[in-house]
Amino acid sequence: MQKHKAGFVNIIGNPNVGKSTLMNAFVGEKLSIITSKAQTTRHRILGIVNGSDFQVILSDTPGIIKPAYELQSSMMGFVKSAFEDADVLLYMVEIGEKALKDEHFFEKIRNSKIPILLLLNKIDQASQELLEEQVQYWQGQLPTVEIHPVSALNNFNVKAVFERILELLPESPPFYPKDQLTDKPERFFVNETIREKILMHYKKEIPYSVEIETEEFLEDEEIIRMRAVIMVERDSQKGIIIGHKGTALKRVGVEARRDLEKFFGKQVHIELYVKVNKNWRSDPNQLKRFGYNN
């Protein structure tokens, strides 16, 4: 009888290296939101890939930064936990990067006893000469890790990395039911989809001052009815989110609905409201309420 393998494969790296793109490529579903802005991922999101004889539990973590306020400290708590339960660690860098933004985490990688695959991403943007130079550089920095050039966006070498992960996983029964795709509830993906649209369409501090709370999620056979609140920190931000005659908020709602209909596979009706929740990013009680309780 074939033995079953299962384990946690945690993805870490600086902001904007393509961790979420890689995670979604592995899972085959859009679980992690993707934008060109730093700090897009705030939580630790699990994506579960099942086969007849394996279960790979992938974990997308926030990009590593030096925290400036309480929310960011909590985000780095998710990264810390990724070191603690990993069976395989994927350290993702892009062409031209030299180290993590936090030396403490880099030292943890250097001294780690678990298998580490260094994924050199965005190689489609590099010449062969630059690629060889980068491989040599990282071999010097981290001599014990395996280096795999990839392009997460173009799915280049992603299958080979996944097969290597399967080789490294320990023998174990599955941790989650075999039909489960993620550990997050449906409302989490509603919140994240709305937040993605805000990251895409608003500038400066606005996207980082926003948190989403889905207050209502009612599903029947043909339609899901949702009501979500966009929290901001100041009255002036509320006006910017709503926009002239509500046009900016309407655009967020239309685009979020389109993506959510694709995600849930049925018609969606969504109502959006904006509320001021002063200084929520620095309030431990508010952060706990929004799931940042590491």
N, C-alpha and C positions, 0 to 999 in steps of 0.2 A: 504493500500500500504506500502511495506517495505521501511524503511528510508535508505538513502544512507550515508555511512561514508567515510571520506577522511581526510588525514593528513600527516604530515611530521614526519618520524621516523629516527632519526639521530644516527649514530653509532660512538662512540668515544672510545679512549683507548690509551695505550702506543703502540709503534711500536711492530710488530710481535705477537700480541695477537690473530690474526685470523679474524679481521674485514672484510677483503675482502672475505674470505672463507664463512663467514656467509651471507654477502650480496648476493653473487652468489647463495648460497643455497636457500635463500628466493626467488630470482628472477627466478631461474632456467636457467640462462644464465651466461656466463663468461663475466661480465662487468668490474670487477676490476681485474687487474693483481695481481698475487700471486707469491712471491718468499720468500726465507728464510731471505732476507736481510732487514735491517731497512730502513725506508723512501721509501718503494716501492710505496706507494700511495702518490702522490704529489698534486693532485687536489681533489676537492669535487665532487664525482660522484653520480648522482641520478640513481636509478633503480626503475622502476614503476611496481607494481603488481596490476592487475585489476581483480575484480570479478563483478558479476552482481550488487551487492549492496555495493561495497567498492572500494577504490583506496588507496593503501599504497605507499607513496613516500619515499623510503629508501635512505639514504644518507651515503656513505662511505667517511670518512674524513682521512686526513693524521694522522699517529701516533703522539701522543703528545711528543714534545721534547723541549729543551731550545734552541732557534735559535742561530746559530753561524754566519750566513751571510744572505743577503737580501732574497734569495730564501726561506730559512727556515722560515723567518719572515712572508713571504707571505703564506706559507703553514699553519702556525699557525693562520693566518687570516681566512682561511677556517674553522678551528676548532671553532673559536670564533663565526662565523656566524651560525654554527650548533646549538649553544646554543640559538641563538636569534629567530629562527623560528621553533623549534621543538615542536610538539604536544606530542611526546613520545621520551624520550632519552634512548638509549641502551648504558650502560657503560660496556664495555667488559674488563674483566681481565682474567688472566690465573692462574692456581694453583701456589701458592708460591709468587704471587705479593703482594705488600703491599700498594702502592699508585701510583698516577700519577706522571710523571716526572716533572710536573709543579704544584706547590702547589696552585697557583691561580685558575687553572681549577678545582682542587679537591675541593676547597672551594665553587666554583660555583655549583658543584654537591651537596655538603652538604646543601647549602642554596636554592636549586632550588624548585620552586613551581610546576613544571610540573612533570607528572609521570615518574619515572626512574626505569628501569629494569636493575639490575646488572646481567650480564651473566658471570658465572664462567666457562670459556672455558677450553678445553683439559682435561676434567675429566676422559677420557679413560686412562690417564697417572697417575692417582692417586688412592690410596687405599681408601676404605670407611672411614677409620679413618681420613685420611688427608682431605678428602672432608668435613667431618663433622666439623673438626677443622677450615677449611677455611670459611665455611658458618658462623660459630660462630664469627670468626674474623671480617668479613665484616658486620655482623649485629651490631657489636660493633662500627665499623667505621661510618657506614651509616644506622642508625636505621630506617629511613623512606623509604628506597628503597626495592623493591621486589627482591629476589635473585632466579635465575634460573640456575641450573647446566646444561651445554650443552657440546656437542662435535660437533663443526661446521663441522669439516672434515668428521666425520662419520654420520652427520645428526641426531645426538641423541638429542631429546627434542626440535629440531628446530620448528617442526610443532606446538607444544604446546605453544612455545613463540609467534609464529605468531598469533595464536588464541587469546592469551592474548592481543597482540597489537590491534587486531580488536575490542576487548571489550573496550579498552581505547580511541580509536579514536573518535573525535567529529563528529556529523552529519554535512555533507557538500556535495555539489555537487563535481564532479571530478575537479581537477586542470588542468589536461592534457587530451588530446584525449585518448579514451579507448584503442586504438591499439598502443599507444606509449610505448616503453620499457625503454627509457632513455632520458635525456635532452641533451646528447652530440651528436655532428655530427659524421658521419662515419669516417672522417679523424682522429678524436681523438682516435678511437680504433685502427686504423693503427699505429699511433704514439706510443700508449701504448703497443701494441703487440711487436713492434720492441724494445722498451725500456725494456720490460720484458726479452727478449732474451739476451740483453746486461747485465742486472743485473745477469742473470744466469751464463754467460760465462766469465765475466771479473772481475778482483779482485781490491782490494784497492779502490783508489779514482775514477777510470775510470767511473763506472756506475753513480756516483753522479755528474760527470762533463758533462754528456751527456743530450742533449735535442733533440727531433725529430720534424721535420717539414715535413709534407706531402705536396709536391708542386703540385702534379698532381694526380687526382682521376677520371679516365674516365671509365664509366660503360656502357656496352651494354648487350644484352640478355645472352651471354654465358661467358663473361670474364670481369674482372675489371683490368685495367692497372693503376699501381701506380708508382709514383716516390717520394722517400723520402730522405731527407737530415739528416744525423746524425751530430749534432753540438757538437764540443768538445772545450775545453778552450785553449789547447796548441798543438803545432806541434807534440810533442812527443806522445801525446794521440792519435792523428790521425794515426800515424804509428802502434800503438798497436791495435786500432780498426780494421784496415785493415788486419794486420797480414802478415806472410810470403807468398808472391805471392797471397795475397788477400784471403787466406783460412779462416781466422777468420771472415771476413765480409761476405763471401759466406755462412758460417754456419748460421749466424744470418738471412740472407735472406731466406735460405731454410726453417728454422724452423718457421720464421714469416709467410711465404707464406702458410705453412701447416695449421697453426692456423687460418689465415685469410680466407682461403678457407672454413674451418669448420664454422667460424663465419658468413660469407656472403652467404654460400651455393652455391658458384659457383667458377669457375676457376679464379685464381689470377696470374697476372704477376707483379713482383715488382722489381724495380731498386733502389739500395741504393748507396748514395754518402756520403763522409765524408768531412766536412768543419770545419775550425778553426774559432770560434767566441769568441774572447778573453774576459775572465772574465764576461761571460753573466750572471752568477749566482748572481753577485753583481751590475748589471746594471739595474736600475728601468725601463728604456725604453725597454730593451730586455725582461725583465720579463713580462711586460705588453703585449708585442707582442706574448709571449707564453701562455698568459691567466692567469698569476699570478698577477692579478690586485686588490687583496683584500686590 
